[in-house]
Amino acid sequence: MSSPALEVRQVAYTDPLVVPMLTELDHEYTTRYGHSLGDIGEEMRRRPEEFGAPDGGLILLLTDGDPVAGGAFRRFDDHTAELKRIWTHSAHRRRGLARRVLTELEREITARGYRRIYLTTGPRQPEAKGLYLATGYTPLYDPELPAEEIGKHPFEKEVSSR
C-alpha cells in the first residue's frame, strides 16, 4: 500500500490549518524548555504580518487535507530570510517530511530574492541540529562545545536567488 500523496500549500499564519502546528510546537517548547507560545489564538493574531507576503511565508504539507508538517520564514534583513516554526506532526515523524518542508521553504525563499537563510534551534533539539547539518546549513557556533553551553544554535545557508 502506498503512502497518501502530499499536498504543498502556502497558507496565512491565521489559517485554521496552522493550529495543529502551533499546538504541537507549544507542547514541544513547554516540554523541552519550560516556556510556552501562550494562547495559540493570540499567537496567530499577533504575528500574521511577520510571516506574510511579501517578506515571509508559511508552508504546510497536507495529507488528505490534514497538516502533517510545515514551517515559516520571515525577513531577517534585506538579503536574509529567517526560518521559524519548523514542525512535523508527532504521528508522522521519521518519514523525511521536515527535509521536504525545508526544500519547499528554500524554494520560496529563493523565489523571493533572498540570498541567505538564517535560523536558530534550541540546545535540546538534536534531531533539528542533525537535520540542518544534513541539509547543508553551516553552524555559526563551535559544535565541539556542549549543547547547553552554546544555548541557541544558529545556522546559515547561502542560496541562489533567481
MODELLER restraints for C-alpha pairs under 7 A, 6 or more apart:
rsr = mdl.restraints
at = mdl.atoms
rsr.add(forms.Gaussian(group=physical.xy_distance, feature=features.Distance(at['CA:4:A'], at['CA:63:A']), mean=6.28, stdev=0.5))
rsr.add(forms.Gaussian(group=physical.xy_distance, feature=features.Distance(at['CA:5:A'], at['CA:63:A']), mean=6.30, stdev=0.5))
rsr.add(forms.Gaussian(group=physical.xy_distance, feature=features.Distance(at['CA:6:A'], at['CA:61:A']), mean=6.12, stdev=0.5))
rsr.add(forms.Gaussian(group=physical.xy_distance, feature=features.Distance(at['CA:6:A'], at['CA:62:A']), mean=5.54, stdev=0.5))
rsr.add(forms.Gaussian(group=physical.xy_distance, feature=features.Distance(at['CA:6:A'], at['CA:63:A']), mean=5.19, stdev=0.5))
rsr.add(forms.Gaussian(group=physical.xy_distance, feature=features.Distance(at['CA:7:A'], at['CA:61:A']), mean=5.55, stdev=0.5))
rsr.add(forms.Gaussian(group=physical.xy_distance, feature=features.Distance(at['CA:7:A'], at['CA:62:A']), mean=4.97, stdev=0.5))
rsr.add(forms.Gaussian(group=physical.xy_distance, feature=features.Distance(at['CA:7:A'], at['CA:63:A']), mean=6.43, stdev=0.5))
rsr.add(forms.Gaussian(group=physical.xy_distance, feature=features.Distance(at['CA:8:A'], at['CA:59:A']), mean=6.89, stdev=0.5))
rsr.add(forms.Gaussian(group=physical.xy_distance, feature=features.Distance(at['CA:8:A'], at['CA:60:A']), mean=5.95, stdev=0.5))
rsr.add(forms.Gaussian(group=physical.xy_distance, feature=features.Distance(at['CA:8:A'], at['CA:61:A']), mean=4.78, stdev=0.5))
rsr.add(forms.Gaussian(group=physical.xy_distance, feature=features.Distance(at['CA:8:A'], at['CA:62:A']), mean=6.44, stdev=0.5))
rsr.add(forms.Gaussian(group=physical.xy_distance, feature=features.Distance(at['CA:9:A'], at['CA:59:A']), mean=5.65, stdev=0.5))
rsr.add(forms.Gaussian(group=physical.xy_distance, feature=features.Distance(at['CA:9:A'], at['CA:60:A']), mean=5.35, stdev=0.5))
rsr.add(forms.Gaussian(group=physical.xy_distance, feature=features.Distance(at['CA:9:A'], at['CA:61:A']), mean=6.39, stdev=0.5))
rsr.add(forms.Gaussian(group=physical.xy_distance, feature=features.Distance(at['CA:10:A'], at['CA:58:A']), mean=5.70, stdev=0.5))
rsr.add(forms.Gaussian(group=physical.xy_distance, feature=features.Distance(at['CA:10:A'], at['CA:59:A']), mean=4.47, stdev=0.5))
rsr.add(forms.Gaussian(group=physical.xy_distance, feature=features.Distance(at['CA:10:A'], at['CA:60:A']), mean=6.37, stdev=0.5))
rsr.add(forms.Gaussian(group=physical.xy_distance, feature=features.Distance(at['CA:11:A'], at['CA:58:A']), mean=5.73, stdev=0.5))
rsr.add(forms.Gaussian(group=physical.xy_distance, feature=features.Distance(at['CA:11:A'], at['CA:59:A']), mean=6.16, stdev=0.5))
rsr.add(forms.Gaussian(group=physical.xy_distance, feature=features.Distance(at['CA:12:A'], at['CA:48:A']), mean=6.97, stdev=0.5))
rsr.add(forms.Gaussian(group=physical.xy_distance, feature=features.Distance(at['CA:12:A'], at['CA:52:A']), mean=6.53, stdev=0.5))
rsr.add(forms.Gaussian(group=physical.xy_distance, feature=features.Distance(at['CA:12:A'], at['CA:58:A']), mean=6.49, stdev=0.5))
rsr.add(forms.Gaussian(group=physical.xy_distance, feature=features.Distance(at['CA:13:A'], at['CA:44:A']), mean=6.08, stdev=0.5))
rsr.add(forms.Gaussian(group=physical.xy_distance, feature=features.Distance(at['CA:13:A'], at['CA:48:A']), mean=5.18, stdev=0.5))
rsr.add(forms.Gaussian(group=physical.xy_distance, feature=features.Distance(at['CA:13:A'], at['CA:51:A']), mean=6.51, stdev=0.5))
rsr.add(forms.Gaussian(group=physical.xy_distance, feature=features.Distance(at['CA:13:A'], at['CA:58:A']), mean=6.65, stdev=0.5))
rsr.add(forms.Gaussian(group=physical.xy_distance, feature=features.Distance(at['CA:14:A'], at['CA:44:A']), mean=5.30, stdev=0.5))
rsr.add(forms.Gaussian(group=physical.xy_distance, feature=features.Distance(at['CA:14:A'], at['CA:45:A']), mean=6.64, stdev=0.5))
rsr.add(forms.Gaussian(group=physical.xy_distance, feature=features.Distance(at['CA:14:A'], at['CA:48:A']), mean=6.28, stdev=0.5))
rsr.add(forms.Gaussian(group=physical.xy_distance, feature=features.Distance(at['CA:17:A'], at['CA:67:A']), mean=6.54, stdev=0.5))
rsr.add(forms.Gaussian(group=physical.xy_distance, feature=features.Distance(at['CA:21:A'], at['CA:87:A']), mean=6.53, stdev=0.5))
rsr.add(forms.Gaussian(group=physical.xy_distance, feature=features.Distance(at['CA:22:A'], at['CA:40:A']), mean=6.69, stdev=0.5))
rsr.add(forms.Gaussian(group=physical.xy_distance, feature=features.Distance(at['CA:23:A'], at['CA:40:A']), mean=6.90, stdev=0.5))
rsr.add(forms.Gaussian(group=physical.xy_distance, feature=features.Distance(at['CA:26:A'], at['CA:36:A']), mean=5.46, stdev=0.5))
rsr.add(forms.Gaussian(group=physical.xy_distance, feature=features.Distance(at['CA:26:A'], at['CA:37:A']), mean=5.47, stdev=0.5))
rsr.add(forms.Gaussian(group=physical.xy_distance, feature=features.Distance(at['CA:29:A'], at['CA:35:A']), mean=5.95, stdev=0.5))
rsr.add(forms.Gaussian(group=physical.xy_distance, feature=features.Distance(at['CA:29:A'], at['CA:36:A']), mean=5.94, stdev=0.5))
rsr.add(forms.Gaussian(group=physical.xy_distance, feature=features.Distance(at['CA:30:A'], at['CA:36:A']), mean=5.16, stdev=0.5))
rsr.add(forms.Gaussian(group=physical.xy_distance, feature=features.Distance(at['CA:32:A'], at['CA:124:A']), mean=6.53, stdev=0.5))
rsr.add(forms.Gaussian(group=physical.xy_distance, feature=features.Distance(at['CA:37:A'], at['CA:43:A']), mean=6.93, stdev=0.5))
rsr.add(forms.Gaussian(group=physical.xy_distance, feature=features.Distance(at['CA:50:A'], at['CA:56:A']), mean=6.49, stdev=0.5))
rsr.add(forms.Gaussian(group=physical.xy_distance, feature=features.Distance(at['CA:50:A'], at['CA:74:A']), mean=5.88, stdev=0.5))
rsr.add(forms.Gaussian(group=physical.xy_distance, feature=features.Distance(at['CA:51:A'], at['CA:57:A']), mean=4.85, stdev=0.5))
rsr.add(forms.Gaussian(group=physical.xy_distance, feature=features.Distance(at['CA:51:A'], at['CA:58:A']), mean=6.37, stdev=0.5))
rsr.add(forms.Gaussian(group=physical.xy_distance, feature=features.Distance(at['CA:51:A'], at['CA:72:A']), mean=6.51, stdev=0.5))
rsr.add(forms.Gaussian(group=physical.xy_distance, feature=features.Distance(at['CA:51:A'], at['CA:73:A']), mean=6.01, stdev=0.5))
rsr.add(forms.Gaussian(group=physical.xy_distance, feature=features.Distance(at['CA:51:A'], at['CA:74:A']), mean=5.22, stdev=0.5))
rsr.add(forms.Gaussian(group=physical.xy_distance, feature=features.Distance(at['CA:55:A'], at['CA:74:A']), mean=5.95, stdev=0.5))
rsr.add(forms.Gaussian(group=physical.xy_distance, feature=features.Distance(at['CA:55:A'], at['CA:75:A']), mean=5.41, stdev=0.5))
rsr.add(forms.Gaussian(group=physical.xy_distance, feature=features.Distance(at['CA:56:A'], at['CA:73:A']), mean=5.13, stdev=0.5))
rsr.add(forms.Gaussian(group=physical.xy_distance, feature=features.Distance(at['CA:56:A'], at['CA:74:A']), mean=4.08, stdev=0.5))
rsr.add(forms.Gaussian(group=physical.xy_distance, feature=features.Distance(at['CA:56:A'], at['CA:75:A']), mean=6.09, stdev=0.5))
rsr.add(forms.Gaussian(group=physical.xy_distance, feature=features.Distance(at['CA:57:A'], at['CA:72:A']), mean=5.56, stdev=0.5))
rsr.add(forms.Gaussian(group=physical.xy_distance, feature=features.Distance(at['CA:57:A'], at['CA:73:A']), mean=5.45, stdev=0.5))
rsr.add(forms.Gaussian(group=physical.xy_distance, feature=features.Distance(at['CA:57:A'], at['CA:74:A']), mean=6.68, stdev=0.5))
rsr.add(forms.Gaussian(group=physical.xy_distance, feature=features.Distance(at['CA:58:A'], at['CA:71:A']), mean=5.78, stdev=0.5))
rsr.add(forms.Gaussian(group=physical.xy_distance, feature=features.Distance(at['CA:58:A'], at['CA:72:A']), mean=4.12, stdev=0.5))
rsr.add(forms.Gaussian(group=physical.xy_distance, feature=features.Distance(at['CA:58:A'], at['CA:73:A']), mean=6.50, stdev=0.5))
rsr.add(forms.Gaussian(group=physical.xy_distance, feature=features.Distance(at['CA:59:A'], at['CA:70:A']), mean=5.45, stdev=0.5))
rsr.add(forms.Gaussian(group=physical.xy_distance, feature=features.Distance(at['CA:59:A'], at['CA:71:A']), mean=5.62, stdev=0.5))
rsr.add(forms.Gaussian(group=physical.xy_distance, feature=features.Distance(at['CA:59:A'], at['CA:72:A']), mean=6.25, stdev=0.5))
rsr.add(forms.Gaussian(group=physical.xy_distance, feature=features.Distance(at['CA:59:A'], at['CA:105:A']), mean=6.93, stdev=0.5))
rsr.add(forms.Gaussian(group=physical.xy_distance, feature=features.Distance(at['CA:60:A'], at['CA:67:A']), mean=6.21, stdev=0.5))
rsr.add(forms.Gaussian(group=physical.xy_distance, feature=features.Distance(at['CA:60:A'], at['CA:69:A']), mean=5.78, stdev=0.5))
rsr.add(forms.Gaussian(group=physical.xy_distance, feature=features.Distance(at['CA:60:A'], at['CA:70:A']), mean=4.14, stdev=0.5))
rsr.add(forms.Gaussian(group=physical.xy_distance, feature=features.Distance(at['CA:60:A'], at['CA:71:A']), mean=6.66, stdev=0.5))
rsr.add(forms.Gaussian(group=physical.xy_distance, feature=features.Distance(at['CA:61:A'], at['CA:67:A']), mean=5.74, stdev=0.5))
rsr.add(forms.Gaussian(group=physical.xy_distance, feature=features.Distance(at['CA:61:A'], at['CA:68:A']), mean=5.77, stdev=0.5))
rsr.add(forms.Gaussian(group=physical.xy_distance, feature=features.Distance(at['CA:61:A'], at['CA:69:A']), mean=5.14, stdev=0.5))
rsr.add(forms.Gaussian(group=physical.xy_distance, feature=features.Distance(at['CA:61:A'], at['CA:70:A']), mean=5.85, stdev=0.5))
rsr.add(forms.Gaussian(group=physical.xy_distance, feature=features.Distance(at['CA:62:A'], at['CA:68:A']), mean=5.61, stdev=0.5))
rsr.add(forms.Gaussian(group=physical.xy_distance, feature=features.Distance(at['CA:68:A'], at['CA:88:A']), mean=5.93, stdev=0.5))
rsr.add(forms.Gaussian(group=physical.xy_distance, feature=features.Distance(at['CA:68:A'], at['CA:89:A']), mean=4.99, stdev=0.5))
rsr.add(forms.Gaussian(group=physical.xy_distance, feature=features.Distance(at['CA:68:A'], at['CA:92:A']), mean=6.48, stdev=0.5))
rsr.add(forms.Gaussian(group=physical.xy_distance, feature=features.Distance(at['CA:69:A'], at['CA:87:A']), mean=5.36, stdev=0.5))
rsr.add(forms.Gaussian(group=physical.xy_distance, feature=features.Distance(at['CA:69:A'], at['CA:88:A']), mean=4.11, stdev=0.5))
rsr.add(forms.Gaussian(group=physical.xy_distance, feature=features.Distance(at['CA:69:A'], at['CA:89:A']), mean=5.74, stdev=0.5))
rsr.add(forms.Gaussian(group=physical.xy_distance, feature=features.Distance(at['CA:69:A'], at['CA:97:A']), mean=6.33, stdev=0.5))
rsr.add(forms.Gaussian(group=physical.xy_distance, feature=features.Distance(at['CA:69:A'], at['CA:98:A']), mean=6.71, stdev=0.5))
rsr.add(forms.Gaussian(group=physical.xy_distance, feature=features.Distance(at['CA:69:A'], at['CA:101:A']), mean=6.94, stdev=0.5))
rsr.add(forms.Gaussian(group=physical.xy_distance, feature=features.Distance(at['CA:70:A'], at['CA:86:A']), mean=5.89, stdev=0.5))
rsr.add(forms.Gaussian(group=physical.xy_distance, feature=features.Distance(at['CA:70:A'], at['CA:87:A']), mean=5.27, stdev=0.5))
rsr.add(forms.Gaussian(group=physical.xy_distance, feature=features.Distance(at['CA:70:A'], at['CA:88:A']), mean=6.54, stdev=0.5))
rsr.add(forms.Gaussian(group=physical.xy_distance, feature=features.Distance(at['CA:70:A'], at['CA:101:A']), mean=5.85, stdev=0.5))
rsr.add(forms.Gaussian(group=physical.xy_distance, feature=features.Distance(at['CA:71:A'], at['CA:84:A']), mean=6.30, stdev=0.5))
rsr.add(forms.Gaussian(group=physical.xy_distance, feature=features.Distance(at['CA:71:A'], at['CA:85:A']), mean=5.02, stdev=0.5))
rsr.add(forms.Gaussian(group=physical.xy_distance, feature=features.Distance(at['CA:71:A'], at['CA:86:A']), mean=4.18, stdev=0.5))
rsr.add(forms.Gaussian(group=physical.xy_distance, feature=features.Distance(at['CA:71:A'], at['CA:87:A']), mean=6.05, stdev=0.5))
rsr.add(forms.Gaussian(group=physical.xy_distance, feature=features.Distance(at['CA:71:A'], at['CA:101:A']), mean=6.47, stdev=0.5))
rsr.add(forms.Gaussian(group=physical.xy_distance, feature=features.Distance(at['CA:72:A'], at['CA:83:A']), mean=5.87, stdev=0.5))
rsr.add(forms.Gaussian(group=physical.xy_distance, feature=features.Distance(at['CA:72:A'], at['CA:84:A']), mean=5.15, stdev=0.5))
rsr.add(forms.Gaussian(group=physical.xy_distance, feature=features.Distance(at['CA:72:A'], at['CA:85:A']), mean=5.76, stdev=0.5))
rsr.add(forms.Gaussian(group=physical.xy_distance, feature=features.Distance(at['CA:72:A'], at['CA:86:A']), mean=6.80, stdev=0.5))
rsr.add(forms.Gaussian(group=physical.xy_distance, feature=features.Distance(at['CA:73:A'], at['CA:81:A']), mean=6.20, stdev=0.5))
rsr.add(forms.Gaussian(group=physical.xy_distance, feature=features.Distance(at['CA:73:A'], at['CA:82:A']), mean=5.31, stdev=0.5))
rsr.add(forms.Gaussian(group=physical.xy_distance, feature=features.Distance(at['CA:73:A'], at['CA:83:A']), mean=4.40, stdev=0.5))
rsr.add(forms.Gaussian(group=physical.xy_distance, feature=features.Distance(at['CA:73:A'], at['CA:84:A']), mean=5.58, stdev=0.5))
rsr.add(forms.Gaussian(group=physical.xy_distance, feature=features.Distance(at['CA:74:A'], at['CA:81:A']), mean=5.56, stdev=0.5))
rsr.add(forms.Gaussian(group=physical.xy_distance, feature=features.Distance(at['CA:74:A'], at['CA:82:A']), mean=5.34, stdev=0.5))
rsr.add(forms.Gaussian(group=physical.xy_distance, feature=features.Distance(at['CA:74:A'], at['CA:83:A']), mean=6.76, stdev=0.5))
rsr.add(forms.Gaussian(group=physical.xy_distance, feature=features.Distance(at['CA:75:A'], at['CA:81:A']), mean=4.70, stdev=0.5))
rsr.add(forms.Gaussian(group=physical.xy_distance, feature=features.Distance(at['CA:75:A'], at['CA:82:A']), mean=6.08, stdev=0.5))
rsr.add(forms.Gaussian(group=physical.xy_distance, feature=features.Distance(at['CA:76:A'], at['CA:82:A']), mean=5.40, stdev=0.5))
rsr.add(forms.Gaussian(group=physical.xy_distance, feature=features.Distance(at['CA:79:A'], at['CA:114:A']), mean=4.86, stdev=0.5))
rsr.add(forms.Gaussian(group=physical.xy_distance, feature=features.Distance(at['CA:79:A'], at['CA:115:A']), mean=5.40, stdev=0.5))
rsr.add(forms.Gaussian(group=physical.xy_distance, feature=features.Distance(at['CA:79:A'], at['CA:116:A']), mean=6.18, stdev=0.5))
rsr.add(forms.Gaussian(group=physical.xy_distance, feature=features.Distance(at['CA:80:A'], at['CA:114:A']), mean=5.50, stdev=0.5))
rsr.add(forms.Gaussian(group=physical.xy_distance, feature=features.Distance(at['CA:80:A'], at['CA:115:A']), mean=6.11, stdev=0.5))
rsr.add(forms.Gaussian(group=physical.xy_distance, feature=features.Distance(at['CA:80:A'], at['CA:116:A']), mean=4.62, stdev=0.5))
rsr.add(forms.Gaussian(group=physical.xy_distance, feature=features.Distance(at['CA:80:A'], at['CA:117:A']), mean=5.38, stdev=0.5))
rsr.add(forms.Gaussian(group=physical.xy_distance, feature=features.Distance(at['CA:80:A'], at['CA:118:A']), mean=6.72, stdev=0.5))
rsr.add(forms.Gaussian(group=physical.xy_distance, feature=features.Distance(at['CA:81:A'], at['CA:109:A']), mean=6.88, stdev=0.5))
rsr.add(forms.Gaussian(group=physical.xy_distance, feature=features.Distance(at['CA:81:A'], at['CA:114:A']), mean=6.38, stdev=0.5))
rsr.add(forms.Gaussian(group=physical.xy_distance, feature=features.Distance(at['CA:81:A'], at['CA:116:A']), mean=6.44, stdev=0.5))
rsr.add(forms.Gaussian(group=physical.xy_distance, feature=features.Distance(at['CA:81:A'], at['CA:117:A']), mean=4.93, stdev=0.5))
rsr.add(forms.Gaussian(group=physical.xy_distance, feature=features.Distance(at['CA:81:A'], at['CA:118:A']), mean=6.21, stdev=0.5))
rsr.add(forms.Gaussian(group=physical.xy_distance, feature=features.Distance(at['CA:82:A'], at['CA:117:A']), mean=5.70, stdev=0.5))
rsr.add(forms.Gaussian(group=physical.xy_distance, feature=features.Distance(at['CA:82:A'], at['CA:118:A']), mean=4.73, stdev=0.5))
rsr.add(forms.Gaussian(group=physical.xy_distance, feature=features.Distance(at['CA:82:A'], at['CA:119:A']), mean=5.40, stdev=0.5))
rsr.add(forms.Gaussian(group=physical.xy_distance, feature=features.Distance(at['CA:83:A'], at['CA:118:A']), mean=6.39, stdev=0.5))
rsr.add(forms.Gaussian(group=physical.xy_distance, feature=features.Distance(at['CA:83:A'], at['CA:119:A']), mean=5.17, stdev=0.5))
rsr.add(forms.Gaussian(group=physical.xy_distance, feature=features.Distance(at['CA:84:A'], at['CA:119:A']), mean=6.99, stdev=0.5))
rsr.add(forms.Gaussian(group=physical.xy_distance, feature=features.Distance(at['CA:87:A'], at['CA:98:A']), mean=6.79, stdev=0.5))
rsr.add(forms.Gaussian(group=physical.xy_distance, feature=features.Distance(at['CA:88:A'], at['CA:97:A']), mean=6.66, stdev=0.5))
rsr.add(forms.Gaussian(group=physical.xy_distance, feature=features.Distance(at['CA:88:A'], at['CA:98:A']), mean=6.12, stdev=0.5))
rsr.add(forms.Gaussian(group=physical.xy_distance, feature=features.Distance(at['CA:110:A'], at['CA:159:A']), mean=6.56, stdev=0.5))
rsr.add(forms.Gaussian(group=physical.xy_distance, feature=features.Distance(at['CA:110:A'], at['CA:160:A']), mean=6.31, stdev=0.5))
rsr.add(forms.Gaussian(group=physical.xy_distance, feature=features.Distance(at['CA:110:A'], at['CA:161:A']), mean=4.75, stdev=0.5))
rsr.add(forms.Gaussian(group=physical.xy_distance, feature=features.Distance(at['CA:110:A'], at['CA:162:A']), mean=6.61, stdev=0.5))
rsr.add(forms.Gaussian(group=physical.xy_distance, feature=features.Distance(at['CA:111:A'], at['CA:161:A']), mean=6.42, stdev=0.5))
rsr.add(forms.Gaussian(group=physical.xy_distance, feature=features.Distance(at['CA:111:A'], at['CA:162:A']), mean=6.21, stdev=0.5))
rsr.add(forms.Gaussian(group=physical.xy_distance, feature=features.Distance(at['CA:113:A'], at['CA:161:A']), mean=4.87, stdev=0.5))
rsr.add(forms.Gaussian(group=physical.xy_distance, feature=features.Distance(at['CA:113:A'], at['CA:162:A']), mean=6.53, stdev=0.5))
rsr.add(forms.Gaussian(group=physical.xy_distance, feature=features.Distance(at['CA:114:A'], at['CA:161:A']), mean=5.99, stdev=0.5))
rsr.add(forms.Gaussian(group=physical.xy_distance, feature=features.Distance(at['CA:115:A'], at['CA:158:A']), mean=5.90, stdev=0.5))
rsr.add(forms.Gaussian(group=physical.xy_distance, feature=features.Distance(at['CA:115:A'], at['CA:159:A']), mean=4.96, stdev=0.5))
rsr.add(forms.Gaussian(group=physical.xy_distance, feature=features.Distance(at['CA:115:A'], at['CA:160:A']), mean=5.69, stdev=0.5))
rsr.add(forms.Gaussian(group=physical.xy_distance, feature=features.Distance(at['CA:115:A'], at['CA:161:A']), mean=5.68, stdev=0.5))
rsr.add(forms.Gaussian(group=physical.xy_distance, feature=features.Distance(at['CA:116:A'], at['CA:156:A']), mean=6.97, stdev=0.5))
rsr.add(forms.Gaussian(group=physical.xy_distance, feature=features.Distance(at['CA:116:A'], at['CA:157:A']), mean=5.68, stdev=0.5))
rsr.add(forms.Gaussian(group=physical.xy_distance, feature=features.Distance(at['CA:116:A'], at['CA:158:A']), mean=4.41, stdev=0.5))
rsr.add(forms.Gaussian(group=physical.xy_distance, feature=features.Distance(at['CA:116:A'], at['CA:159:A']), mean=5.46, stdev=0.5))
rsr.add(forms.Gaussian(group=physical.xy_distance, feature=features.Distance(at['CA:117:A'], at['CA:156:A']), mean=5.42, stdev=0.5))
rsr.add(forms.Gaussian(group=physical.xy_distance, feature=features.Distance(at['CA:117:A'], at['CA:157:A']), mean=5.13, stdev=0.5))
rsr.add(forms.Gaussian(group=physical.xy_distance, feature=features.Distance(at['CA:117:A'], at['CA:158:A']), mean=6.34, stdev=0.5))
rsr.add(forms.Gaussian(group=physical.xy_distance, feature=features.Distance(at['CA:118:A'], at['CA:155:A']), mean=5.77, stdev=0.5))
rsr.add(forms.Gaussian(group=physical.xy_distance, feature=features.Distance(at['CA:118:A'], at['CA:156:A']), mean=4.47, stdev=0.5))
rsr.add(forms.Gaussian(group=physical.xy_distance, feature=features.Distance(at['CA:118:A'], at['CA:157:A']), mean=6.69, stdev=0.5))
rsr.add(forms.Gaussian(group=physical.xy_distance, feature=features.Distance(at['CA:119:A'], at['CA:154:A']), mean=5.67, stdev=0.5))
rsr.add(forms.Gaussian(group=physical.xy_distance, feature=features.Distance(at['CA:119:A'], at['CA:155:A']), mean=5.38, stdev=0.5))
rsr.add(forms.Gaussian(group=physical.xy_distance, feature=features.Distance(at['CA:119:A'], at['CA:156:A']), mean=6.48, stdev=0.5))
rsr.add(forms.Gaussian(group=physical.xy_distance, feature=features.Distance(at['CA:120:A'], at['CA:152:A']), mean=6.01, stdev=0.5))
rsr.add(forms.Gaussian(group=physical.xy_distance, feature=features.Distance(at['CA:120:A'], at['CA:153:A']), mean=5.15, stdev=0.5))
rsr.add(forms.Gaussian(group=physical.xy_distance, feature=features.Distance(at['CA:120:A'], at['CA:154:A']), mean=4.20, stdev=0.5))
rsr.add(forms.Gaussian(group=physical.xy_distance, feature=features.Distance(at['CA:120:A'], at['CA:155:A']), mean=6.10, stdev=0.5))
rsr.add(forms.Gaussian(group=physical.xy_distance, feature=features.Distance(at['CA:121:A'], at['CA:128:A']), mean=6.92, stdev=0.5))
rsr.add(forms.Gaussian(group=physical.xy_distance, feature=features.Distance(at['CA:121:A'], at['CA:152:A']), mean=5.67, stdev=0.5))
rsr.add(forms.Gaussian(group=physical.xy_distance, feature=features.Distance(at['CA:121:A'], at['CA:153:A']), mean=5.14, stdev=0.5))
rsr.add(forms.Gaussian(group=physical.xy_distance, feature=features.Distance(at['CA:121:A'], at['CA:154:A']), mean=6.63, stdev=0.5))
rsr.add(forms.Gaussian(group=physical.xy_distance, feature=features.Distance(at['CA:122:A'], at['CA:151:A']), mean=6.62, stdev=0.5))
rsr.add(forms.Gaussian(group=physical.xy_distance, feature=features.Distance(at['CA:122:A'], at['CA:152:A']), mean=4.74, stdev=0.5))
rsr.add(forms.Gaussian(group=physical.xy_distance, feature=features.Distance(at['CA:122:A'], at['CA:153:A']), mean=5.93, stdev=0.5))
rsr.add(forms.Gaussian(group=physical.xy_distance, feature=features.Distance(at['CA:123:A'], at['CA:147:A']), mean=4.99, stdev=0.5))
rsr.add(forms.Gaussian(group=physical.xy_distance, feature=features.Distance(at['CA:123:A'], at['CA:148:A']), mean=5.57, stdev=0.5))
rsr.add(forms.Gaussian(group=physical.xy_distance, feature=features.Distance(at['CA:123:A'], at['CA:151:A']), mean=5.62, stdev=0.5))
rsr.add(forms.Gaussian(group=physical.xy_distance, feature=features.Distance(at['CA:123:A'], at['CA:152:A']), mean=5.89, stdev=0.5))
rsr.add(forms.Gaussian(group=physical.xy_distance, feature=features.Distance(at['CA:123:A'], at['CA:153:A']), mean=6.50, stdev=0.5))
rsr.add(forms.Gaussian(group=physical.xy_distance, feature=features.Distance(at['CA:136:A'], at['CA:157:A']), mean=6.83, stdev=0.5))
rsr.add(forms.Gaussian(group=physical.xy_distance, feature=features.Distance(at['CA:137:A'], at['CA:155:A']), mean=5.91, stdev=0.5))
rsr.add(forms.Gaussian(group=physical.xy_distance, feature=features.Distance(at['CA:137:A'], at['CA:156:A']), mean=5.42, stdev=0.5))
rsr.add(forms.Gaussian(group=physical.xy_distance, feature=features.Distance(at['CA:137:A'], at['CA:157:A']), mean=4.88, stdev=0.5))
rsr.add(forms.Gaussian(group=physical.xy_distance, feature=features.Distance(at['CA:138:A'], at['CA:155:A']), mean=5.33, stdev=0.5))
rsr.add(forms.Gaussian(group=physical.xy_distance, feature=features.Distance(at['CA:138:A'], at['CA:156:A']), mean=5.30, stdev=0.5))
rsr.add(forms.Gaussian(group=physical.xy_distance, feature=features.Distance(at['CA:138:A'], at['CA:157:A']), mean=6.18, stdev=0.5))
rsr.add(forms.Gaussian(group=physical.xy_distance, feature=features.Distance(at['CA:139:A'], at['CA:154:A']), mean=6.09, stdev=0.5))
rsr.add(forms.Gaussian(group=physical.xy_distance, feature=features.Distance(at['CA:139:A'], at['CA:155:A']), mean=4.43, stdev=0.5))
rsr.add(forms.Gaussian(group=physical.xy_distance, feature=features.Distance(at['CA:139:A'], at['CA:156:A']), mean=6.67, stdev=0.5))
rsr.add(forms.Gaussian(group=physical.xy_distance, feature=features.Distance(at['CA:140:A'], at['CA:154:A']), mean=5.35, stdev=0.5))
rsr.add(forms.Gaussian(group=physical.xy_distance, feature=features.Distance(at['CA:140:A'], at['CA:155:A']), mean=5.31, stdev=0.5))
rsr.add(forms.Gaussian(group=physical.xy_distance, feature=features.Distance(at['CA:141:A'], at['CA:153:A']), mean=6.82, stdev=0.5))
rsr.add(forms.Gaussian(group=physical.xy_distance, feature=features.Distance(at['CA:141:A'], at['CA:154:A']), mean=6.78, stdev=0.5))
